[in-house]
Amino acid sequence: MRPRVVIIGGGFGGVETFHRLHRLMHKRRGIDVTLIDQKNYFLFTPMLHELATGSIGRNHVTQPLREMIDCCHERFVRATAERIDLKRRVVVTDAGNYPYDYCVIAVGSRASDFGVPGVMEHALPLKTVNDCAAVRNHLVACFEAAARARSKTEREQRVHFVIVGGGATGVELAGQMGDLFRKEMRALYTAIPSDEVRITIVESGERVLQRHSEFVGTSAMRKLKELGVSIIVNTRVVKVEKNRVHLKNGDHIDACTIIWTSGVQSNADALLPHEDLDERGRVRVNEYLRMVDDEHVFALGDCAVIADTGMGVVPQTAQAAVAEAKGVAKNVRRLVRKKELVPYRHRVRGELVPIGNWFGIAELGPIRFTGRVAWLMRRGVFLLTMYSWPDRFRIALDWFLNTFSFRDTSEL
Ligand SMILES: Cc1cc2nc3c(=O)[nH]c(=O)nc-3n(C[C@H](O)[C@H](O)[C@H](O)COP(=O)(O)OP(=O)(O)OC[C@H]3O[C@@H](n4cnc5c(N)ncnc54)[C@H](O)[C@@H]3O)c2cc1C
């Protein structure tokens, strides 16, 4: 019987693993691969902040998984994995059981409140298409309410937006919001003085983009300040209430919008026993990206904790998930061919961070620069990493048109 590989998760890591193994399965008929996901589409998360702020539409960030997995559409199963029975080697889902010889866990992560009270009730996350719709609708509702406000105090509270977390998601979202407010909202809501509209980032570290280099972090801070974004550093949020954020130093910030981008919890925590996971629910893997205590299970992407000699732990990014998927697929192939496994080595290809429209920060090895070219490069890279040519054309066209027209400020 051909070895059966079950991949759980059709995100960056899962889809790349499927594509890499597909060649082997299809051409040589040496392996059976099944891809399981709880939704029927792939989500291009790096553009969620653009969807939330109206630069692009929903169909630009989603793509049906059956379309993406080449000719083997029937290899996709829409189901939620509930647990992995390591002894019987079976993935238990809400739509039946899937036995495997090798299982690849690529279930990503979800927003986590890290025990801060009130986050789930009063703050908005940004991880899914529905989150984007909620953020966009909320922004519009705040501007509408501010336009009707009777006092300056009420208006100021309505259009104060707090983003908790100064990582890439928080910073990129703040940049897009800054642009949206300065351009479209200023023109459409003339009753609201633009100096009353505020965005504040609260970051627990000493600067934003802590995972990036000093150059990237300080350049981002400078640009955000130019866009009118206030940044509070070295401050933890200890509690969130309706329209209020409490800080560790005893202060509080009043704002109608609180967006939580401060950290994630792995989705693997529902699938495996706790002893196989770290405190954030990530699967512990060895240098071959195999589970420490089970030779038949691999894990990668946001749901795995992967040691890296230079950086401590490999960062949770789409770029890393795709690179790890290549490593996992290579090792699964080697197992099937009874060859020795090769260790995974993480390499950083470079950083491209956009802040609003037409400004980017690039760090590509020793080459570092900021400005329009960096921004265009980041857009170019995203277009290339998209999985279909029609999507690339659609998005490129939208970006082009947006430079001459308004973003979409309608509710979703
Ligand atoms: C707003 C935002 C912006 C970002 N920007 C960037 C960026 O610019 N650059 C970058 O490199 N990274 C970025 N990231 C991070 C990047 O999105 C993640 O690191 C990447 O998606 C991780 O890939 P993954 O395959 O591990 O998980 P995902 O891509 O999240 O895929 C996980 C998949 O598993 C499925 N799944 C989960 N649980 C189950 C289950 N129980 N059963 C079945 N299926 C399940 C999910 O539906 C999903 O399809 C961003 C993230 C966000 C939220």
The ligand as a MOL file (V3000), in Angstrom:
LIG
                    3D

  0  0  0     0  0            999 V3000
M  V30 BEGIN CTAB
M  V30 COUNTS 53 58 0 0 0
M  V30 BEGIN ATOM
M  V30 1 C -3.0710 40.4780 9.8220 0
M  V30 2 C -1.8580 39.6080 9.6040 0
M  V30 3 C -0.8120 40.0580 8.8130 0
M  V30 4 C 0.3060 39.2560 8.5880 0
M  V30 5 N 1.3050 39.7300 7.7810 0
M  V30 6 C 2.3460 38.9360 7.4900 0
M  V30 7 C 3.3540 39.3710 6.5830 0
M  V30 8 O 3.2920 40.4840 6.0750 0
M  V30 9 N 4.3780 38.5330 6.2970 0
M  V30 10 C 4.4650 37.2830 6.8490 0
M  V30 11 O 5.4090 36.5420 6.5260 0
M  V30 12 N 3.5370 36.8450 7.7310 0
M  V30 13 C 2.4810 37.6280 8.0620 0
M  V30 14 N 1.5270 37.1960 8.9460 0
M  V30 15 C 1.7110 35.8960 9.6300 0
M  V30 16 C 1.2700 34.7560 8.7250 0
M  V30 17 O -0.0470 34.9520 8.3030 0
M  V30 18 C 1.3520 33.4280 9.4700 0
M  V30 19 O 2.6140 33.2990 10.0570 0
M  V30 20 C 1.1090 32.2850 8.4900 0
M  V30 21 O -0.2070 32.3510 8.0010 0
M  V30 22 C 1.3480 30.9410 9.1670 0
M  V30 23 O 1.0770 29.9300 8.2410 0
M  V30 24 P 0.4920 28.5410 8.7460 0
M  V30 25 O 0.4180 27.6410 7.5620 0
M  V30 26 O 1.2240 28.0740 9.9410 0
M  V30 27 O -0.9780 28.8890 9.2740 0
M  V30 28 P -2.2300 29.5310 8.4780 0
M  V30 29 O -1.8070 30.1790 7.2260 0
M  V30 30 O -2.9430 30.3500 9.4990 0
M  V30 31 O -3.1040 28.2530 8.1290 0
M  V30 32 C -3.6720 27.4280 9.1090 0
M  V30 33 C -4.8430 26.6910 8.4700 0
M  V30 34 O -5.2620 25.6680 9.3500 0
M  V30 35 C -6.6770 25.6120 9.3660 0
M  V30 36 N -7.0720 25.0070 10.6340 0
M  V30 37 C -6.8830 25.4920 11.8800 0
M  V30 38 N -7.3480 24.6260 12.7960 0
M  V30 39 C -7.8480 23.5670 12.1060 0
M  V30 40 C -8.4640 22.3430 12.4810 0
M  V30 41 N -8.6530 22.0130 13.7660 0
M  V30 42 N -8.8750 21.4990 11.5080 0
M  V30 43 C -8.7010 21.8080 10.1990 0
M  V30 44 N -8.1070 22.9500 9.7900 0
M  V30 45 C -7.6820 23.8050 10.7270 0
M  V30 46 C -7.0970 27.0670 9.2180 0
M  V30 47 O -8.4070 27.1590 8.6940 0
M  V30 48 C -6.0480 27.5930 8.2390 0
M  V30 49 O -6.4760 27.4660 6.9040 0
M  V30 50 C 0.3890 37.9740 9.1910 0
M  V30 51 C -0.6660 37.5110 9.9950 0
M  V30 52 C -1.7760 38.3140 10.2000 0
M  V30 53 C -2.9050 37.7950 11.0600 0
M  V30 END ATOM
M  V30 BEGIN BOND
M  V30 1 1 1 2
M  V30 2 1 2 3
M  V30 3 2 2 52
M  V30 4 2 3 4
M  V30 5 1 4 5
M  V30 6 1 4 50
M  V30 7 2 5 6
M  V30 8 1 6 7
M  V30 9 1 6 13
M  V30 10 2 7 8
M  V30 11 1 7 9
M  V30 12 1 9 10
M  V30 13 2 10 11
M  V30 14 1 10 12
M  V30 15 2 12 13
M  V30 16 1 13 14
M  V30 17 1 14 15
M  V30 18 1 14 50
M  V30 19 1 15 16
M  V30 20 1 16 17
M  V30 21 1 16 18
M  V30 22 1 18 19
M  V30 23 1 18 20
M  V30 24 1 20 21
M  V30 25 1 20 22
M  V30 26 1 22 23
M  V30 27 1 23 24
M  V30 28 2 24 25
M  V30 29 1 24 26
M  V30 30 1 24 27
M  V30 31 1 27 28
M  V30 32 2 28 29
M  V30 33 1 28 30
M  V30 34 1 28 31
M  V30 35 1 31 32
M  V30 36 1 32 33
M  V30 37 1 33 34
M  V30 38 1 33 48
M  V30 39 1 34 35
M  V30 40 1 35 36
M  V30 41 1 35 46
M  V30 42 1 36 37
M  V30 43 1 36 45
M  V30 44 2 37 38
M  V30 45 1 38 39
M  V30 46 1 39 40
M  V30 47 2 39 45
M  V30 48 1 40 41
M  V30 49 2 40 42
M  V30 50 1 42 43
M  V30 51 2 43 44
M  V30 52 1 44 45
M  V30 53 1 46 47
M  V30 54 1 46 48
M  V30 55 1 48 49
M  V30 56 2 50 51
M  V30 57 1 51 52
M  V30 58 1 52 53
M  V30 END BOND
M  V30 END CTAB
M  END
